[in-house]
């Protein structure tokens, strides 16, 4: 699965000259928290977030009059508030690379740009969460099993063969980091097999069932 399969496109963008108030209203009406800022050809110049705009709004404790505040805000553009160093991703990158970048840079979303730096979409943490839910088979009925298995070659093949012999259907597989004992954690969801039958079979292979439940 690639970023292009999960991004929102076309992206809603604004130009550097867009007034602060117009950008904030656009975010609130469309229910999103960030706006790419582009030039006339659609190339990325920066990014502005809802937080940037809200921090720029005057405090209720200000001594300015309503007219003075409105005048100052009318002169404020997103160019004055935008972040120029923006983390981006290509539409052809795997979706897990987008997730890694968000975690590494502690961000909730980023523009998707082509090779000419034109903005072709936006991908957010919500898009990543939806992909994660699908990959783990959430919403599909079956038996969910968390296993501790020896790390190394052939583990998945051995499990798949055993489940196939039970006439089971593997709906999803997820792997987690290997621990100090040389074991990895494996999350699988299987349909078409009774829970206890699946547990007995997996334990018979020498794997340790950490958690099992019907979902």
VENNORNOR-V605490 format. One line per field, one symbol per residue. ss: DSSP state (@ for helix, = for strand, . for the rest). psi: psi as a letter, one per 40 degrees, with the letter a starting at -180 (. if undefined). burial: b if it has 9 or more other C-alpha atoms within 8 Angstrom, else e. Layout:
# VENNORNOR-V605490
ss = ???
psi = ???
burial = ???
This chain:
# VENNORNOR-V605490
ss = .=@@@@.=....==....=@@@@@@@@@@@...=====....=======@@@@@@@.........@@@@@@@@@@.=@@@..=....==....=@@@@@@@@@@@...=====....=======@@@@@@@@@@@.......========....@@@@@@@@@@@...=======.......=========...@@@@@@@@@@...=======.
psi = hiddeeihiiihiiidehiddddddddddefieihihiadeeihdaihiddddddeiiieeieiidddddddddehiddeeihdghhiiieeiiddddddddddefieiiihiaeefhheahhidddddddddddefhehiahhhhihihhaiedddddddddddefihhdihhiiihaeeeiihhhihhiehiddddddddddeeihhdhhih.
burial = ebbeebbeeebeebbbebbbeebbeebeeeeeebbbbbbeeebbbbbbbbebbeeeeeeeeeeeeeeebeeebbebbbeebbeeeeeebbbebbbeebbebbeeeeeebbbbbbeeebbbbbbbbebbeebebebbbeeeebbbbbbbbbbeeebeeebbebbbeeebbbbbbeeeebeeeebbbbbbbbbebebeebbebbbeeebbbeebeee
